[in-house]
Every structure is written in structure tokens, then in C-alpha cells.
Amino acid sequence: MSPARLRGAARSATVRVNVHKNEKVAPNQPLSQRRQPILSIEREELRGISRTVAEIEWLLLILVLLYLTFGGPPADSGPAISSALFFFAAFVMSFRYTNFYRAETRWKIGIETVAMLVFITWVLLFTGRIASPLLNTYLLVVITSALTLGKTVTMIETVVIAGCYLALSDRWGPGALPALAEVGALAASFAPVVLVAYVTTMFSADIRYGLNKAKLLSETDELTGLYNMRGFAIVADRSFGQALRYERPATVLMIDSDNLKTVNDTLGHEAGNELLRHLAQCIQGELRYTDISARYGGDEFIVLLPETPLKGALDVADRIRRKIVDAPLSLRGARVESSVSVGVAGFPADGRNLDSIVAQADRAMYQAKQQGKNSIVAATPPN
């Protein structure tokens, strides 16, 4: 076996962990020694986006500074634009580089897009309003929002920008009805904002779909459809953390196939793969929605049963064992009987961290195999 015992934050990332057929390592190797450092895809995505947003903010500052230096705004507008540059730069520096927000979140990026929107509108007021050469800097807000905040927020910000266009337009006075040509000209100038919002949002949706699929694949065993060890660690750590915090019972089952090697040797590895899929279905069929199951590697499976004391876990283990015994598999015309050996260990009797409990369940499972297979052994015998 070579599962990667990893910690994370969600059910779905960057490293694909696959265990092939009967690949094995030392059975008593603790999970803590099998860990590989890994970062959540979503967290890494937000960090990358955050770096891009910072670059966009500095680009916006540079564009306005260049205009102020070479574009020649009205003489009386210089102080107002310089003040806006100072305050926006101060906002970026304090918001991004002083750990004002320690973790990157979409809320943080949303606040930054609002600040960009206010800054751009202020600058446009003093650089020609709707005729300003900086008008298209609104596109930076739209692109940032479309790539990071989703369709709804992008639509809201696009509507706000449309209101800014109307407020900045000086083609008609208050209470005056605009001519059709003027409305058409304003709509034409606003059309690029709508097009960029639409196209960027569509691209963002496609990218997010691909990331979510990669996230799912990185945490799923492709043979059985259960979690791989990386996915199990991410979800189980959170669930076990709740048990630890509230002193609630939780139990681990280690389940090992008794005859996979025989099936592989006599019928071939494809038949062995079919047996593994069958075992996974039998295990999953006896679990609750809140229980967490994974392929531990080779011919072993692991199950975490939250809110389950030892007696209840032994009942679940026995149901799984009997279901597998009572459901022989037809492989290449042959009737294949199968069974499993199960080790059971739980919190708090067998340890106060997941690694130690899994190690206890693993040892109990090997004791079950030594006792003649098709049996269940508890690390701490029930009273």
C-alpha cells in the first residue's frame, strides 16, 4: 500500500493519489509517516487570484499616474486626482500588505473591487467624465469580478457601472429627456463593459468546472469510486475534530479482503479489480450518509463512523462482513466466495488522535486475519 495521509480543508486538489492493484508497503507504517504536504485547490486558487488582483490594482494606479503626468488633466483637477492616488495606494498597501485579512477570501476581493470602482469613478469626475480616456478602466473591475466573484456579483457591479455611466454623462441636464441618438451613443460606449462581463464570466465558469473536476479526481479512488487516502484525510480530520472537541464517540474500521490475492493469481488482476469494486459497494451499502469510507490501498478499506460507540461499530462491521459472505461474485463464469477481516478501534478508548486510532484498528485487523479470517477484532474488547 502507498496511501498519502494528508490534511486539508474540503472534500475535494493538486496531488493525485492512486493505489494500483496489490501495491503494498509495510502494513504497520503509521499514517503520519505517509503524509505528504498539500494545499487545497481552492485556497491556492484564491492566492493566485489575489496576486493577480494586486497586480491589477497597481496597474490601475500606474495608468492614472501616467495620465496625470503626461495626459494633462485640467489644472484644477490635479490635487483631486493626486489625493485619490494617495488614498487608493494607501488602501492597497494597508489592505494587502499589513495582514489586515490574514486569509484570502472572496469577500476580501469583493471589497477591493468596490474600492477600485469608487477610485475609478472619482478619477473620471476630474478627467473628462464620460469622455475621459480612462473610462475603460471600468473593465478592470468587471474582469476581476467575473473571474473571482461569480455571475451574480458581476451582474450587480455591471449595473452599478451603468449607473456611474449615467451619472457621469453630461449630455443632458437634470429632468431633461435625452435624444434617441444620445441614448444610443451612451449604450454603445457601455456595450464593451457588458460584452467583457459576459465573455469573462463564461470563461470563468468553464475554468471553475475544470478545477472542480480535478479536485474531485484528486480525492477519489478511480477503481472503487470511494475516497482515496487524501480525500479521506481531509474529510475525516474535520469529522474527528468535532468528536474530539465535544468528546463524542467515533470509531474506525479497517477492512481487509481475505481472498484478493487468490483471485488475482487464479483469474487475473481485472477479476481482482471487479472484486474490489464489489467489496466497496457492499461496504458503502451498510453505511450512513455521515460515515466516511475510503480505499486504504491494495485490498484494504477504511471507514470512520462518527457518533458511533464501539458496540454500534461492531454491529456495522458484522453487517458488512455478513453481506460480503452472503453475496458471492460471479467472475468469468466462476462463483467466487469472498470474505473480509475487520479491525475496530475508537475514540476515546484507543487514542485521542486519528493516527493512533487507525494504527490500533490496523493491528486489530491483522489479529483478525491471524485468527482465521472472516472475523472481527476490537482493539479494546467490549465490556
C-alpha positions in Angstrom: 0.0 0.0 0.0 1.1 3.5 -0.6 -1.7 5.9 0.5 -0.9 9.5 1.2 -2.2 10.6 4.6 -2.9 14.2 4.1 -4.6 17.0 5.9 -6.7 19.7 4.2 -10.0 21.6 4.3 -12.6 20.3 1.9 -14.0 17.3 0.1 -12.2 17.6 -3.0 -6.8 19.1 -5.3 -3.5 19.4 -6.5 -1.9 16.0 -6.0 -3.5 12.8 -7.4 -3.0 9.8 -5.2 -3.5 6.4 -6.9 -3.0 3.0 -5.4 -2.7 0.3 -8.1 -3.9 -3.3 -7.6 -1.8 -5.0 -5.0 0.9 -2.5 -4.4 2.0 -2.7 -0.8 4.3 -1.1 1.8 4.9 -2.1 5.4 1.5 -2.7 7.0 2.4 -1.2 10.3 3.7 2.1 8.8 1.7 4.9 10.6 -0.3 7.3 8.7 1.8 10.2 10.0 4.8 8.8 8.1 2.8 8.6 4.9 1.8 12.2 4.9 2.6 14.5 2.0 2.1 18.2 2.4 -0.7 19.5 0.3 -2.6 22.7 -0.2 -6.3 23.0 -1.0 -7.0 23.8 -4.6 -9.5 26.5 -3.6 -7.0 28.1 -1.3 -4.3 28.1 -3.9 -6.7 29.4 -6.5 -7.6 32.3 -4.2 -4.0 33.0 -3.5 -3.2 33.1 -7.2 -6.3 35.3 -7.9 -5.3 37.6 -5.0 -1.9 38.1 -6.5 -3.5 38.9 -9.9 -5.9 41.4 -8.2 -2.9 43.1 -6.6 -1.2 43.5 -10.0 -4.5 44.9 -11.4 -4.7 47.5 -8.6 -1.1 48.6 -9.2 -1.7 48.7 -13.0 -4.7 50.9 -12.3 -2.6 53.2 -10.2 0.1 53.4 -12.9 -2.4 54.2 -15.6 -3.8 57.1 -13.6 -0.3 58.3 -12.6 0.8 58.2 -16.3 -2.3 60.2 -17.3 -1.7 62.7 -14.5 1.9 63.0 -15.7 1.5 63.1 -19.4 -2.2 63.4 -20.2 -2.7 66.9 -19.0 -5.9 66.9 -16.9 -7.4 70.4 -16.1 -5.1 72.4 -13.9 -7.7 72.5 -11.1 -8.1 68.7 -11.2 -4.5 67.8 -10.2 -5.0 67.9 -6.4 -8.2 65.9 -6.5 -6.6 63.1 -8.7 -3.4 63.2 -6.6 -5.4 62.8 -3.4 -7.3 59.8 -5.0 -4.0 58.2 -6.0 -2.6 58.6 -2.5 -5.7 57.2 -0.7 -6.1 54.3 -3.1 -2.4 53.4 -2.8 -2.7 53.6 1.0 -5.7 51.3 0.8 -3.9 48.8 -1.3 -0.8 48.8 0.9 -2.7 48.6 4.2 -5.3 46.1 3.0 -2.9 43.8 1.2 0.4 44.0 2.9 -0.3 44.5 6.6 -2.3 41.3 7.2 -5.5 43.2 7.6 -7.1 40.0 6.3 -4.9 37.0 7.2 -6.7 34.6 4.9 -7.6 35.2 1.3 -11.4 35.2 0.8 -13.8 36.2 -1.9 -15.2 38.8 0.5 -11.8 40.5 0.5 -11.6 40.5 -3.2 -15.2 41.9 -3.4 -14.2 44.8 -1.1 -11.2 45.5 -3.3 -13.4 45.6 -6.5 -15.7 48.1 -4.7 -12.7 50.3 -3.8 -11.5 50.1 -7.4 -14.9 51.2 -8.6 -15.0 54.2 -6.3 -11.5 55.2 -7.2 -12.2 55.0 -11.0 -15.4 57.0 -10.7 -13.7 59.7 -8.7 -10.9 60.0 -11.2 -13.3 60.1 -14.1 -15.1 63.0 -12.5 -12.0 65.1 -12.9 -10.7 63.8 -16.2 -13.5 64.4 -18.6 -16.3 62.3 -17.1 -17.8 60.1 -19.9 -15.3 61.4 -22.4 -12.3 60.6 -20.2 -9.6 58.4 -21.8 -9.6 56.4 -18.6 -13.3 55.4 -19.0 -12.3 51.8 -20.0 -10.6 51.2 -16.7 -14.0 50.1 -15.5 -13.2 46.9 -17.5 -10.6 46.0 -14.9 -13.3 45.9 -12.2 -15.5 43.8 -14.4 -12.8 41.3 -15.3 -11.7 40.9 -11.7 -15.3 40.4 -10.5 -16.1 37.9 -13.3 -13.1 35.8 -12.7 -13.5 35.6 -8.9 -16.9 36.5 -7.6 -19.3 34.8 -9.9 -22.2 35.8 -12.2 -24.5 37.4 -9.6 -21.9 39.8 -8.2 -20.6 40.6 -11.7 -24.1 41.5 -12.8 -24.6 43.7 -9.8 -21.3 45.5 -10.4 -22.1 45.9 -14.1 -25.4 47.5 -13.1 -23.6 49.8 -10.7 -21.1 50.8 -13.5 -24.1 51.5 -15.8 -25.4 53.9 -13.1 -22.0 55.5 -13.0 -22.1 56.0 -16.8 -25.4 57.7 -16.5 -24.2 59.9 -13.6 -21.0 60.8 -15.4 -22.8 61.7 -18.7 -23.2 65.4 -19.2 -25.1 65.2 -22.4 -28.4 66.1 -20.8 -29.2 68.1 -17.7 -31.4 67.0 -14.7 -35.0 66.5 -15.8 -34.3 66.7 -19.5 -35.3 63.9 -21.8 -32.3 62.6 -23.8 -32.4 62.3 -27.5 -32.5 58.9 -29.0 -29.1 59.4 -30.6 -27.6 60.3 -27.2 -29.1 57.2 -25.6 -27.6 55.1 -28.5 -24.2 56.7 -28.1 -24.2 56.1 -24.4 -25.3 52.5 -24.9 -22.6 52.0 -27.5 -19.9 53.3 -25.1 -21.2 50.9 -22.4 -21.5 47.9 -24.6 -17.8 46.8 -24.2 -18.4 46.5 -20.4 -21.4 44.2 -20.9 -19.5 42.1 -23.5 -16.4 41.7 -21.3 -18.6 40.8 -18.3 -20.4 38.2 -20.3 -17.4 36.6 -22.0 -15.2 36.6 -18.9 -17.9 35.1 -16.8 -18.4 32.3 -19.3 -14.7 31.6 -19.4 -14.6 31.7 -15.6 -17.4 29.1 -15.3 -15.6 26.7 -17.7 -12.3 27.1 -15.7 -14.1 26.5 -12.4 -15.8 23.4 -13.8 -12.4 22.0 -14.8 -10.9 22.8 -11.4 -13.8 21.2 -9.6 -13.4 18.1 -11.7 -9.7 18.0 -11.0 -10.5 18.5 -7.3 -12.9 15.5 -7.3 -10.4 13.3 -9.2 -7.6 14.1 -6.8 -9.6 12.8 -3.8 -11.3 9.8 -5.4 -10.1 6.3 -6.0 -10.9 5.7 -9.7 -11.3 2.0 -9.3 -13.9 1.9 -6.5 -15.4 5.4 -6.5 -14.6 5.8 -2.8 -12.3 8.4 -1.4 -8.6 7.8 -1.7 -6.5 8.4 1.4 -6.0 12.1 0.6 -9.8 12.6 0.4 -10.4 10.5 3.4 -7.9 12.5 5.5 -9.4 15.9 4.5 -13.0 14.9 5.5 -12.1 12.5 8.4 -9.9 15.1 10.1 -12.7 17.5 10.2 -15.2 15.0 11.4 -12.8 13.6 14.0 -12.0 17.1 15.2 -15.7 17.5 16.1 -15.6 14.3 18.1 -12.5 15.5 19.9 -13.9 18.9 20.6 -17.2 17.7 22.0 -16.0 14.4 23.5 -18.3 12.4 21.2 -17.6 8.8 20.3 -16.1 7.9 16.9 -14.9 4.6 15.6 -12.6 3.4 12.8 -13.0 0.2 10.8 -10.1 -1.3 9.0 -11.4 -3.9 6.4 -9.2 -6.3 4.5 -10.1 -8.7 1.7 -9.3 -12.3 2.6 -9.0 -13.6 -0.9 -8.0 -10.9 -3.3 -4.5 -12.4 -3.9 -6.1 -15.8 -4.7 -8.5 -14.1 -7.2 -5.6 -12.2 -8.8 -3.5 -15.3 -9.1 -6.2 -17.6 -10.5 -8.4 -15.2 -12.5 -6.2 -12.2 -13.2 -6.0 -8.7 -12.0 -9.1 -7.5 -13.8 -11.1 -10.0 -11.8 -9.4 -8.7 -8.7 -10.4 -5.2 -9.6 -14.0 -6.4 -10.0 -13.9 -8.0 -6.6 -12.6 -4.7 -5.1 -15.5 -2.8 -6.7 -17.9 -5.4 -5.3 -16.4 -5.0 -1.8 -16.7 -1.2 -2.0 -20.3 -1.5 -2.9 -21.1 -3.9 -0.1 -19.3 -1.6 2.5 -21.0 1.6 1.2 -24.4 -0.1 1.3 -24.2 -0.6 5.1 -23.1 2.9 5.9 -25.0 6.1 6.8 -24.7 9.3 4.8 -22.4 10.8 7.5 -20.0 7.8 7.6 -16.7 8.2 5.6 -15.2 5.4 3.7 -12.1 5.1 1.6 -9.8 2.7 -0.2 -6.8 2.5 2.1 -4.7 0.8 -0.5 -4.3 -2.6 -2.2 -7.0 -4.8 -0.7 -7.8 -2.7 2.4 -10.6 -0.2 3.1 -11.0 2.3 6.0 -14.2 3.6 7.5 -14.8 6.4 10.0 -18.1 6.1 11.9 -18.8 9.5 13.7 -21.1 9.5 16.7 -20.7 5.7 17.0 -19.5 3.9 20.1 -17.7 0.5 20.0 -20.8 -1.6 20.2 -22.5 0.1 17.4 -19.4 -0.1 15.3 -19.1 -3.8 15.9 -22.7 -4.2 14.6 -21.8 -2.2 11.5 -18.7 -4.3 10.9 -20.7 -7.5 11.3 -23.3 -6.4 8.8 -20.6 -5.6 6.3 -18.9 -9.0 6.9 -22.1 -10.9 6.6 -23.2 -9.0 3.5 -19.9 -9.8 1.7 -20.1 -13.5 2.7 -23.7 -13.7 1.6 -23.1 -12.1 -1.8 -20.7 -14.3 -3.8 -19.4 -12.8 -7.0 -19.6 -14.3 -10.5 -16.3 -13.8 -12.2 -15.6 -15.3 -15.6 -18.3 -17.9 -15.1 -16.9 -18.9 -11.7 -18.7 -18.4 -8.4 -16.2 -16.6 -6.1 -16.8 -16.7 -2.4 -15.3 -13.7 -0.6 -14.9 -12.6 3.0 -13.2 -9.8 5.0 -11.3 -9.4 8.2 -12.2 -6.3 10.2 -10.3 -4.4 12.9 -12.2 -1.9 15.1 -10.8 0.9 17.3 -12.4 4.0 18.6 -12.2 7.3 20.4 -11.5 7.8 23.2 -10.7 4.2 24.4 -7.9 3.6 21.7 -6.4 7.1 21.4 -7.1 10.8 21.1 -5.8 11.4 17.6 -6.8 9.8 14.3 -3.4 8.4 13.5 -3.2 6.4 16.7 -6.8 5.1 16.4 -6.1 4.0 12.8 -2.9 2.2 13.9 -4.9 0.4 16.6 -7.6 -0.7 14.1 -4.9 -1.8 11.7 -3.3 -4.0 14.3 -6.7 -5.4 15.3 -7.4 -6.2 11.6 -4.2 -8.2 11.4 -5.2 -10.1 14.5 -8.5 -11.0 12.9 -6.6 -12.4 9.9 -4.3 -14.4 12.1 -7.4 -15.9 13.9 -8.6 -17.5 10.7 -10.0 -14.6 8.6 -13.7 -13.7 8.1 -13.7 -12.3 11.6 -13.9 -9.0 13.6 -11.5 -8.0 16.3 -11.8 -4.9 18.5 -8.6 -3.2 19.7 -10.3 -2.7 23.1 -12.6 -5.6 23.7 -16.1 -4.5 24.7 -17.1 -4.9 28.3 
